[in-house]
Amino acid sequence: MEQHQAVAALAALAQDNRLAIFRLLVEAGPDGLPAGRVSAQLDLAPNALTFHFDRLRGAGLVTVRRDGRSMIYAAQYDTMNALLAYLTDNCCQGAQNDCQPQKACTPADAKRTRVRA
């Protein structure tokens, strides 16, 4: 990950609602969530949610796909892991075993969350 990509990702996450959206999508796993469920779960107006999704997509942190009339948003685990790697690169003066994350998150490792209907 290049510095400008890290800055874009950190800037996108540096807002309460966007951070909450991203964390919810990480919890949801690779299948993602429909925008309506994210809106209901986080009590965000649809127009505000669209703005936040656009910022997260622009930073490469989420993807979107259409499923019928629904827009399904999912976390981009590769970008998240690249950001973590960028932030911890050369930590502890290169003694990686002392401070590197123990394991990268992959969609298979993501927790499944029960989403309210």
N, CA, C and O atoms as CSV, one atom per row, in Angstrom:
chain,resi,resn,atom,element,x,y,z
A,1,MET,N,N,0.853,-1.174,0.000
A,1,MET,CA,C,0.000,0.000,0.000
A,1,MET,C,C,0.896,1.233,0.000
A,1,MET,O,O,1.880,1.307,0.736
A,2,GLU,N,N,0.539,2.178,-0.826
A,2,GLU,CA,C,1.265,3.443,-0.897
A,2,GLU,C,C,0.731,4.414,0.161
A,2,GLU,O,O,-0.394,4.268,0.640
A,3,GLN,N,N,1.537,5.388,0.511
A,3,GLN,CA,C,1.141,6.347,1.537
A,3,GLN,C,C,-0.160,7.055,1.184
A,3,GLN,O,O,-1.011,7.228,2.057
A,4,HIS,N,N,-0.342,7.470,-0.069
A,4,HIS,CA,C,-1.568,8.194,-0.423
A,4,HIS,C,C,-2.802,7.295,-0.278
A,4,HIS,O,O,-3.886,7.790,0.030
A,5,GLN,N,N,-2.653,5.994,-0.492
A,5,GLN,CA,C,-3.772,5.073,-0.300
A,5,GLN,C,C,-4.092,4.926,1.188
A,5,GLN,O,O,-5.260,4.872,1.575
A,6,ALA,N,N,-3.058,4.861,2.014
A,6,ALA,CA,C,-3.262,4.766,3.458
A,6,ALA,C,C,-3.946,6.018,3.989
A,6,ALA,O,O,-4.842,5.938,4.829
A,7,VAL,N,N,-3.524,7.162,3.498
A,7,VAL,CA,C,-4.137,8.425,3.925
A,7,VAL,C,C,-5.611,8.456,3.529
A,7,VAL,O,O,-6.454,8.876,4.322
A,8,ALA,N,N,-5.928,8.020,2.322
A,8,ALA,CA,C,-7.323,8.000,1.859
A,8,ALA,C,C,-8.167,7.060,2.720
A,8,ALA,O,O,-9.290,7.403,3.091
A,9,ALA,N,N,-7.637,5.883,3.040
A,9,ALA,CA,C,-8.380,4.926,3.861
A,9,ALA,C,C,-8.580,5.460,5.271
A,9,ALA,O,O,-9.676,5.367,5.823
A,10,LEU,N,N,-7.529,6.015,5.852
A,10,LEU,CA,C,-7.648,6.565,7.203
A,10,LEU,C,C,-8.606,7.750,7.240
A,10,LEU,O,O,-9.371,7.902,8.193
A,11,ALA,N,N,-8.566,8.586,6.211
A,11,ALA,CA,C,-9.487,9.726,6.156
A,11,ALA,C,C,-10.929,9.248,6.060
A,11,ALA,O,O,-11.817,9.821,6.691
A,12,ALA,N,N,-11.166,8.200,5.273
A,12,ALA,CA,C,-12.520,7.674,5.134
A,12,ALA,C,C,-13.029,7.099,6.457
A,12,ALA,O,O,-14.216,7.205,6.764
A,13,LEU,N,N,-12.149,6.501,7.227
A,13,LEU,CA,C,-12.546,5.892,8.499
A,13,LEU,C,C,-12.578,6.892,9.654
A,13,LEU,O,O,-13.066,6.569,10.737
A,14,ALA,N,N,-12.070,8.087,9.438
A,14,ALA,CA,C,-11.949,9.078,10.511
A,14,ALA,C,C,-13.240,9.870,10.707
A,14,ALA,O,O,-13.219,11.094,10.835
A,15,GLN,N,N,-14.338,9.167,10.727
A,15,GLN,CA,C,-15.654,9.772,10.954
A,15,GLN,C,C,-16.512,8.706,11.627
A,15,GLN,O,O,-16.498,7.548,11.210
A,16,ASP,N,N,-17.245,9.079,12.647
A,16,ASP,CA,C,-17.983,8.112,13.472
A,16,ASP,C,C,-18.874,7.177,12.660
A,16,ASP,O,O,-18.794,5.959,12.816
A,17,ASN,N,N,-19.716,7.730,11.801
A,17,ASN,CA,C,-20.654,6.898,11.055
A,17,ASN,C,C,-19.949,5.966,10.078
A,17,ASN,O,O,-20.317,4.798,9.954
A,18,ARG,N,N,-18.936,6.478,9.384
A,18,ARG,CA,C,-18.224,5.626,8.427
A,18,ARG,C,C,-17.479,4.509,9.131
A,18,ARG,O,O,-17.438,3.384,8.634
A,19,LEU,N,N,-16.893,4.798,10.272
A,19,LEU,CA,C,-16.213,3.757,11.034
A,19,LEU,C,C,-17.223,2.695,11.485
A,19,LEU,O,O,-16.938,1.500,11.412
A,20,ALA,N,N,-18.386,3.120,11.945
A,20,ALA,CA,C,-19.429,2.177,12.371
A,20,ALA,C,C,-19.912,1.332,11.186
A,20,ALA,O,O,-20.125,0.128,11.330
A,21,ILE,N,N,-20.082,1.952,10.031
A,21,ILE,CA,C,-20.505,1.225,8.829
A,21,ILE,C,C,-19.459,0.176,8.469
A,21,ILE,O,O,-19.798,-0.983,8.229
A,22,PHE,N,N,-18.200,0.575,8.431
A,22,PHE,CA,C,-17.146,-0.347,8.050
A,22,PHE,C,C,-17.061,-1.512,9.029
A,22,PHE,O,O,-16.946,-2.663,8.607
A,23,ARG,N,N,-17.114,-1.238,10.305
A,23,ARG,CA,C,-17.051,-2.311,11.311
A,23,ARG,C,C,-18.230,-3.262,11.171
A,23,ARG,O,O,-18.063,-4.473,11.317
A,24,LEU,N,N,-19.409,-2.741,10.894
A,24,LEU,CA,C,-20.587,-3.578,10.697
A,24,LEU,C,C,-20.403,-4.486,9.479
A,24,LEU,O,O,-20.750,-5.666,9.522
A,25,LEU,N,N,-19.860,-3.937,8.403
A,25,LEU,CA,C,-19.628,-4.737,7.200
A,25,LEU,C,C,-18.551,-5.799,7.421
A,25,LEU,O,O,-18.653,-6.903,6.885
A,26,VAL,N,N,-17.528,-5.478,8.201
A,26,VAL,CA,C,-16.499,-6.469,8.529
A,26,VAL,C,C,-17.141,-7.609,9.310
A,26,VAL,O,O,-16.859,-8.777,9.041
A,27,GLU,N,N,-17.992,-7.287,10.265
A,27,GLU,CA,C,-18.690,-8.304,11.049
A,27,GLU,C,C,-19.607,-9.154,10.175
A,27,GLU,O,O,-19.755,-10.353,10.413
A,28,ALA,N,N,-20.216,-8.547,9.177
A,28,ALA,CA,C,-21.181,-9.254,8.335
A,28,ALA,C,C,-20.531,-10.333,7.479
A,28,ALA,O,O,-21.191,-11.295,7.087
A,29,GLY,N,N,-19.257,-10.183,7.187
A,29,GLY,CA,C,-18.566,-11.179,6.381
A,29,GLY,C,C,-18.620,-10.862,4.898
A,29,GLY,O,O,-19.079,-9.792,4.498
A,30,PRO,N,N,-18.151,-11.793,4.087
A,30,PRO,CA,C,-17.982,-11.532,2.655
A,30,PRO,C,C,-19.282,-11.320,1.885
A,30,PRO,O,O,-19.267,-10.722,0.809
A,31,ASP,N,N,-20.398,-11.796,2.414
A,31,ASP,CA,C,-21.669,-11.600,1.714
A,31,ASP,C,C,-22.162,-10.168,1.818
A,31,ASP,O,O,-22.981,-9.735,1.008
A,32,GLY,N,N,-21.677,-9.433,2.797
A,32,GLY,CA,C,-22.074,-8.043,2.963
A,32,GLY,C,C,-23.496,-7.905,3.473
A,32,GLY,O,O,-24.113,-8.865,3.933
A,33,LEU,N,N,-23.997,-6.682,3.377
A,33,LEU,CA,C,-25.346,-6.363,3.845
A,33,LEU,C,C,-26.030,-5.424,2.862
A,33,LEU,O,O,-25.373,-4.596,2.231
A,34,PRO,N,N,-27.338,-5.549,2.729
A,34,PRO,CA,C,-28.071,-4.567,1.929
A,34,PRO,C,C,-28.011,-3.197,2.609
A,34,PRO,O,O,-27.979,-3.101,3.836
A,35,ALA,N,N,-27.998,-2.165,1.812
A,35,ALA,CA,C,-27.928,-0.801,2.347
A,35,ALA,C,C,-29.052,-0.538,3.339
A,35,ALA,O,O,-28.836,0.135,4.346
A,36,GLY,N,N,-30.240,-1.051,3.076
A,36,GLY,CA,C,-31.375,-0.837,3.979
A,36,GLY,C,C,-31.139,-1.408,5.360
A,36,GLY,O,O,-31.544,-0.811,6.358
A,37,ARG,N,N,-30.494,-2.549,5.430
A,37,ARG,CA,C,-30.192,-3.142,6.745
A,37,ARG,C,C,-29.141,-2.328,7.478
A,37,ARG,O,O,-29.232,-2.139,8.691
A,38,VAL,N,N,-28.149,-1.847,6.750
A,38,VAL,CA,C,-27.128,-1.000,7.384
A,38,VAL,C,C,-27.792,0.254,7.929
A,38,VAL,O,O,-27.516,0.677,9.052
A,39,SER,N,N,-28.670,0.846,7.126
A,39,SER,CA,C,-29.393,2.045,7.539
A,39,SER,C,C,-30.196,1.794,8.809
A,39,SER,O,O,-30.146,2.590,9.748
A,40,ALA,N,N,-30.940,0.683,8.839
A,40,ALA,CA,C,-31.768,0.366,9.999
A,40,ALA,C,C,-30.922,0.033,11.221
A,40,ALA,O,O,-31.218,0.479,12.330
A,41,GLN,N,N,-29.875,-0.746,11.017
A,41,GLN,CA,C,-29.040,-1.179,12.144
A,41,GLN,C,C,-28.323,-0.001,12.805
A,41,GLN,O,O,-28.170,0.035,14.026
A,42,LEU,N,N,-27.887,0.958,11.990
A,42,LEU,CA,C,-27.128,2.091,12.533
A,42,LEU,C,C,-27.971,3.351,12.683
A,42,LEU,O,O,-27.472,4.391,13.115
A,43,ASP,N,N,-29.253,3.256,12.324
A,43,ASP,CA,C,-30.180,4.385,12.418
A,43,ASP,C,C,-29.661,5.606,11.659
A,43,ASP,O,O,-29.601,6.714,12.192
A,44,LEU,N,N,-29.285,5.366,10.385
A,44,LEU,CA,C,-28.804,6.434,9.514
A,44,LEU,C,C,-29.782,6.642,8.373
A,44,LEU,O,O,-30.315,5.680,7.819
A,45,ALA,N,N,-30.017,7.901,8.024
A,45,ALA,CA,C,-30.892,8.214,6.898
A,45,ALA,C,C,-30.263,7.697,5.604
A,45,ALA,O,O,-29.043,7.752,5.448
A,46,PRO,N,N,-31.077,7.198,4.680
A,46,PRO,CA,C,-30.534,6.662,3.429
A,46,PRO,C,C,-29.649,7.630,2.653
A,46,PRO,O,O,-28.635,7.214,2.093
A,47,ASN,N,N,-30.011,8.922,2.606
A,47,ASN,CA,C,-29.169,9.863,1.852
A,47,ASN,C,C,-27.815,10.077,2.528
A,47,ASN,O,O,-26.806,10.246,1.844
A,48,ALA,N,N,-27.782,10.071,3.851
A,48,ALA,CA,C,-26.511,10.190,4.571
A,48,ALA,C,C,-25.684,8.921,4.364
A,48,ALA,O,O,-24.464,8.984,4.213
A,49,LEU,N,N,-26.354,7.777,4.359
A,49,LEU,CA,C,-25.668,6.503,4.169
A,49,LEU,C,C,-25.005,6.445,2.801
A,49,LEU,O,O,-23.878,5.964,2.681
A,50,THR,N,N,-25.681,6.926,1.778
A,50,THR,CA,C,-25.112,6.948,0.429
A,50,THR,C,C,-23.827,7.760,0.403
A,50,THR,O,O,-22.841,7.337,-0.200
A,51,PHE,N,N,-23.825,8.900,1.038
A,51,PHE,CA,C,-22.633,9.744,1.110
A,51,PHE,C,C,-21.481,8.988,1.771
A,51,PHE,O,O,-20.355,9.006,1.273
A,52,HIS,N,N,-21.763,8.330,2.886
A,52,HIS,CA,C,-20.720,7.607,3.615
A,52,HIS,C,C,-20.211,6.405,2.809
A,52,HIS,O,O,-19.007,6.149,2.769
A,53,PHE,N,N,-21.122,5.676,2.172
A,53,PHE,CA,C,-20.699,4.558,1.323
A,53,PHE,C,C,-19.785,5.043,0.203
A,53,PHE,O,O,-18.789,4.392,-0.112
A,54,ASP,N,N,-20.116,6.174,-0.394
A,54,ASP,CA,C,-19.279,6.714,-1.481
A,54,ASP,C,C,-17.865,7.009,-0.998
A,54,ASP,O,O,-16.899,6.731,-1.709
A,55,ARG,N,N,-17.732,7.562,0.191
A,55,ARG,CA,C,-16.399,7.845,0.740
A,55,ARG,C,C,-15.623,6.551,0.993
A,55,ARG,O,O,-14.432,6.470,0.694
A,56,LEU,N,N,-16.296,5.545,1.543
A,56,LEU,CA,C,-15.645,4.262,1.815
A,56,LEU,C,C,-15.267,3.539,0.521
A,56,LEU,O,O,-14.203,2.925,0.437
A,57,ARG,N,N,-16.133,3.613,-0.476
A,57,ARG,CA,C,-15.831,3.009,-1.774
A,57,ARG,C,C,-14.659,3.711,-2.435
A,57,ARG,O,O,-13.783,3.058,-3.002
A,58,GLY,N,N,-14.633,5.032,-2.368
A,58,GLY,CA,C,-13.541,5.809,-2.954
A,58,GLY,C,C,-12.188,5.463,-2.358
A,58,GLY,O,O,-11.162,5.570,-3.030
A,59,ALA,N,N,-12.184,5.052,-1.107
A,59,ALA,CA,C,-10.940,4.664,-0.436
A,59,ALA,C,C,-10.633,3.180,-0.633
A,59,ALA,O,O,-9.618,2.685,-0.142
A,60,GLY,N,N,-11.502,2.471,-1.347
A,60,GLY,CA,C,-11.278,1.051,-1.598
A,60,GLY,C,C,-11.592,0.147,-0.424
A,60,GLY,O,O,-11.155,-1.003,-0.397
A,61,LEU,N,N,-12.345,0.648,0.548
A,61,LEU,CA,C,-12.642,-0.132,1.743
A,61,LEU,C,C,-13.904,-0.979,1.626
A,61,LEU,O,O,-14.066,-1.945,2.372
A,62,VAL,N,N,-14.792,-0.637,0.710
A,62,VAL,CA,C,-16.010,-1.430,0.501
A,62,VAL,C,C,-16.277,-1.591,-0.988
A,62,VAL,O,O,-15.821,-0.804,-1.817
A,63,THR,N,N,-17.031,-2.636,-1.298
A,63,THR,CA,C,-17.510,-2.857,-2.661
A,63,THR,C,C,-19.031,-2.852,-2.622
A,63,THR,O,O,-19.644,-2.968,-1.560
A,64,VAL,N,N,-19.618,-2.715,-3.787
A,64,VAL,CA,C,-21.077,-2.747,-3.884
A,64,VAL,C,C,-21.464,-3.597,-5.082
A,64,VAL,O,O,-20.789,-3.599,-6.111
A,65,ARG,N,N,-22.561,-4.316,-4.926
A,65,ARG,CA,C,-23.127,-5.077,-6.035
A,65,ARG,C,C,-24.642,-4.962,-5.953
A,65,ARG,O,O,-25.214,-4.753,-4.883
A,66,ARG,N,N,-25.261,-5.102,-7.090
A,66,ARG,CA,C,-26.724,-5.039,-7.140
A,66,ARG,C,C,-27.284,-6.449,-7.027
A,66,ARG,O,O,-26.775,-7.381,-7.651
A,67,ASP,N,N,-28.326,-6.598,-6.233
A,67,ASP,CA,C,-29.063,-7.856,-6.119
A,67,ASP,C,C,-30.539,-7.498,-6.215
A,67,ASP,O,O,-31.175,-7.152,-5.220
A,68,GLY,N,N,-31.070,-7.585,-7.426
A,68,GLY,CA,C,-32.445,-7.130,-7.649
A,68,GLY,C,C,-32.510,-5.629,-7.464
A,68,GLY,O,O,-31.814,-4.880,-8.150
A,69,ARG,N,N,-33.332,-5.198,-6.554
A,69,ARG,CA,C,-33.447,-3.762,-6.270
A,69,ARG,C,C,-32.526,-3.317,-5.148
A,69,ARG,O,O,-32.420,-2.122,-4.871
A,70,SER,N,N,-31.861,-4.259,-4.503
A,70,SER,CA,C,-31.001,-3.941,-3.357
A,70,SER,C,C,-29.560,-3.715,-3.785
A,70,SER,O,O,-29.066,-4.338,-4.725
A,71,MET,N,N,-28.909,-2.821,-3.082
A,71,MET,CA,C,-27.477,-2.605,-3.217
A,71,MET,C,C,-26.839,-3.277,-2.002
A,71,MET,O,O,-27.151,-2.961,-0.854
A,72,ILE,N,N,-25.936,-4.214,-2.293
A,72,ILE,CA,C,-25.284,-4.980,-1.230
A,72,ILE,C,C,-23.855,-4.465,-1.085
A,72,ILE,O,O,-23.086,-4.463,-2.047
A,73,TYR,N,N,-23.510,-4.034,0.115
A,73,TYR,CA,C,-22.180,-3.509,0.396
A,73,TYR,C,C,-21.396,-4.529,1.213
A,73,TYR,O,O,-21.945,-5.177,2.104
A,74,ALA,N,N,-20.105,-4.666,0.902
A,74,ALA,CA,C,-19.248,-5.613,1.614
A,74,ALA,C,C,-17.888,-4.973,1.862
A,74,ALA,O,O,-17.413,-4.161,1.068
A,75,ALA,N,N,-17.280,-5.351,2.965
A,75,ALA,CA,C,-15.944,-4.867,3.311
A,75,ALA,C,C,-14.919,-5.449,2.348
A,75,ALA,O,O,-15.055,-6.584,1.892
A,76,GLN,N,N,-13.902,-4.668,2.047
A,76,GLN,CA,C,-12.762,-5.119,1.239
A,76,GLN,C,C,-11.659,-5.529,2.210
A,76,GLN,O,O,-10.898,-4.687,2.685
A,77,TYR,N,N,-11.578,-6.810,2.498
A,77,TYR,CA,C,-10.610,-7.303,3.464
A,77,TYR,C,C,-9.174,-7.088,2.997
A,77,TYR,O,O,-8.290,-6.829,3.814
A,78,ASP,N,N,-8.935,-7.193,1.698
A,78,ASP,CA,C,-7.573,-6.983,1.187
A,78,ASP,C,C,-7.079,-5.576,1.505
A,78,ASP,O,O,-5.933,-5.396,1.918
A,79,THR,N,N,-7.934,-4.589,1.315
A,79,THR,CA,C,-7.551,-3.207,1.606
A,79,THR,C,C,-7.350,-3.014,3.100
A,79,THR,O,O,-6.394,-2.365,3.525
A,80,MET,N,N,-8.249,-3.576,3.893
A,80,MET,CA,C,-8.121,-3.457,5.345
A,80,MET,C,C,-6.805,-4.071,5.818
A,80,MET,O,O,-6.096,-3.473,6.626
A,81,ASN,N,N,-6.480,-5.256,5.320
A,81,ASN,CA,C,-5.234,-5.913,5.720
A,81,ASN,C,C,-4.007,-5.167,5.218
A,81,ASN,O,O,-2.986,-5.114,5.905
A,82,ALA,N,N,-4.101,-4.589,4.023
A,82,ALA,CA,C,-2.981,-3.801,3.502
A,82,ALA,C,C,-2.755,-2.561,4.367
A,82,ALA,O,O,-1.614,-2.167,4.607
A,83,LEU,N,N,-3.839,-1.950,4.830
A,83,LEU,CA,C,-3.711,-0.791,5.706
A,83,LEU,C,C,-3.067,-1.190,7.030
A,83,LEU,O,O,-2.182,-0.490,7.522
A,84,LEU,N,N,-3.497,-2.293,7.603
A,84,LEU,CA,C,-2.886,-2.768,8.851
A,84,LEU,C,C,-1.405,-3.064,8.650
A,84,LEU,O,O,-0.578,-2.729,9.498
A,85,ALA,N,N,-1.076,-3.688,7.533
A,85,ALA,CA,C,0.328,-4.001,7.246
A,85,ALA,C,C,1.135,-2.723,7.074
A,85,ALA,O,O,2.266,-2.635,7.554
A,86,TYR,N,N,0.568,-1.734,6.396
A,86,TYR,CA,C,1.249,-0.459,6.197
A,86,TYR,C,C,1.520,0.210,7.547
A,86,TYR,O,O,2.613,0.722,7.787
A,87,LEU,N,N,0.518,0.200,8.418
A,87,LEU,CA,C,0.654,0.858,9.713
A,87,LEU,C,C,1.657,0.156,10.626
A,87,LEU,O,O,2.263,0.800,11.482
A,88,THR,N,N,1.837,-1.123,10.461
A,88,THR,CA,C,2.732,-1.871,11.344
A,88,THR,C,C,4.053,-2.237,10.683
A,88,THR,O,O,4.884,-2.908,11.296
A,89,ASP,N,N,4.258,-1.811,9.453
A,89,ASP,CA,C,5.507,-2.089,8.754
A,89,ASP,C,C,6.670,-1.499,9.537
A,89,ASP,O,O,6.646,-0.327,9.913
A,90,ASN,N,N,7.662,-2.299,9.772
A,90,ASN,CA,C,8.871,-1.894,10.500
A,90,ASN,C,C,8.619,-1.495,11.949
A,90,ASN,O,O,9.423,-0.779,12.546
A,91,CYS,N,N,7.523,-1.948,12.508
A,91,CYS,CA,C,7.290,-1.598,13.913
A,91,CYS,C,C,8.302,-2.324,14.791
A,91,CYS,O,O,8.857,-3.351,14.400
A,92,CYS,N,N,8.525,-1.801,15.932
A,92,CYS,CA,C,9.480,-2.370,16.895
A,92,CYS,C,C,10.851,-2.548,16.251
A,92,CYS,O,O,11.560,-3.511,16.545
A,93,GLN,N,N,11.219,-1.631,15.385
A,93,GLN,CA,C,12.502,-1.627,14.687
A,93,GLN,C,C,12.761,-2.935,13.952
A,93,GLN,O,O,13.888,-3.430,13.910
A,94,GLY,N,N,11.700,-3.481,13.376
A,94,GLY,CA,C,11.834,-4.682,12.559
A,94,GLY,C,C,11.663,-5.990,13.307
A,94,GLY,O,O,11.712,-7.056,12.693
A,95,ALA,N,N,11.466,-5.938,14.603
A,95,ALA,CA,C,11.226,-7.165,15.374
A,95,ALA,C,C,9.757,-7.536,15.218
A,95,ALA,O,O,8.959,-7.364,16.139
A,96,GLN,N,N,9.415,-8.046,14.046
A,96,GLN,CA,C,8.019,-8.246,13.669
A,96,GLN,C,C,7.258,-9.161,14.609
A,96,GLN,O,O,6.056,-8.966,14.794
A,97,ASN,N,N,7.893,-10.135,15.201
A,97,ASN,CA,C,7.182,-11.046,16.088
A,97,ASN,C,C,6.696,-10.355,17.355
A,97,ASN,O,O,5.795,-10.854,18.029
A,98,ASP,N,N,7.288,-9.213,17.680
A,98,ASP,CA,C,6.918,-8.518,18.907
A,98,ASP,C,C,5.649,-7.687,18.776
A,98,ASP,O,O,4.936,-7.491,19.760
A,99,CYS,N,N,5.355,-7.195,17.570
A,99,CYS,CA,C,4.229,-6.262,17.505
A,99,CYS,C,C,3.358,-6.387,16.267
A,99,CYS,O,O,2.373,-5.657,16.160
A,100,GLN,N,N,3.658,-7.248,15.350
A,100,GLN,CA,C,2.815,-7.414,14.168
A,100,GLN,C,C,1.507,-8.082,14.561
A,100,GLN,O,O,1.470,-8.869,15.507
A,101,PRO,N,N,0.425,-7.772,13.835
A,101,PRO,CA,C,-0.822,-8.508,14.086
A,101,PRO,C,C,-0.557,-10.005,13.893
A,101,PRO,O,O,0.193,-10.398,13.000
A,102,GLN,N,N,-1.156,-10.807,14.708
A,102,GLN,CA,C,-0.919,-12.238,14.663
A,102,GLN,C,C,-1.406,-12.874,13.372
A,102,GLN,O,O,-0.799,-13.826,12.883
A,103,LYS,N,N,-2.494,-12.359,12.817
A,103,LYS,CA,C,-3.044,-12.957,11.613
A,103,LYS,C,C,-3.927,-11.941,10.927
A,103,LYS,O,O,-4.621,-11.154,11.571
A,104,ALA,N,N,-3.888,-11.972,9.617
A,104,ALA,CA,C,-4.726,-11.066,8.841
A,104,ALA,C,C,-6.155,-11.585,8.838
A,104,ALA,O,O,-6.395,-12.789,8.929
A,105,CYS,N,N,-7.080,-10.679,8.734
A,105,CYS,CA,C,-8.487,-11.048,8.657
A,105,CYS,C,C,-8.819,-11.421,7.220
A,105,CYS,O,O,-8.478,-10.696,6.286
A,106,THR,N,N,-9.469,-12.530,7.055
A,106,THR,CA,C,-9.968,-12.938,5.748
A,106,THR,C,C,-11.465,-13.131,5.873
A,106,THR,O,O,-11.972,-13.345,6.974
A,107,PRO,N,N,-12.171,-13.061,4.778
A,107,PRO,CA,C,-13.624,-13.233,4.868
A,107,PRO,C,C,-14.034,-14.521,5.576
A,107,PRO,O,O,-15.047,-14.538,6.277
A,108,ALA,N,N,-13.280,-15.586,5.410
A,108,ALA,CA,C,-13.613,-16.842,6.079
A,108,ALA,C,C,-13.470,-16.718,7.591
A,108,ALA,O,O,-14.124,-17.443,8.341
A,109,ASP,N,N,-12.606,-15.790,8.043
A,109,ASP,CA,C,-12.397,-15.594,9.472
A,109,ASP,C,C,-13.378,-14.604,10.079
A,109,ASP,O,O,-13.514,-14.525,11.300
A,110,ALA,N,N,-14.059,-13.852,9.228
A,110,ALA,CA,C,-14.946,-12.802,9.726
A,110,ALA,C,C,-16.106,-13.416,10.497
A,110,ALA,O,O,-16.669,-14.437,10.102
A,111,LYS,N,N,-16.445,-12.774,11.596
A,111,LYS,CA,C,-17.580,-13.233,12.391
A,111,LYS,C,C,-18.867,-12.982,11.615
A,111,LYS,O,O,-18.986,-12.003,10.877
A,112,ARG,N,N,-19.794,-13.852,11.788
A,112,ARG,CA,C,-21.137,-13.629,11.248
A,112,ARG,C,C,-21.936,-12.936,12.326
A,112,ARG,O,O,-21.878,-13.320,13.494
A,113,THR,N,N,-22.670,-11.935,11.950
A,113,THR,CA,C,-23.479,-11.221,12.920
A,113,THR,C,C,-24.941,-11.459,12.590
A,113,THR,O,O,-25.313,-11.601,11.425
A,114,ARG,N,N,-25.735,-11.500,13.592
A,114,ARG,CA,C,-27.174,-11.619,13.368
A,114,ARG,C,C,-27.698,-10.212,13.145
A,114,ARG,O,O,-27.534,-9.327,13.985
A,115,VAL,N,N,-28.316,-10.030,12.022
A,115,VAL,CA,C,-28.814,-8.721,11.643
A,115,VAL,C,C,-30.310,-8.685,11.891
A,115,VAL,O,O,-31.047,-9.592,11.501
A,116,ARG,N,N,-30.738,-7.628,12.541
A,116,ARG,CA,C,-32.168,-7.479,12.787
A,116,ARG,C,C,-32.900,-7.328,11.478
A,116,ARG,O,O,-32.419,-6.673,10.554
A,117,ALA,N,N,-34.063,-7.937,11.404
A,117,ALA,CA,C,-34.878,-7.845,10.182
A,117,ALA,C,C,-35.550,-6.510,10.088
A,117,ALA,O,O,-36.276,-6.251,9.128
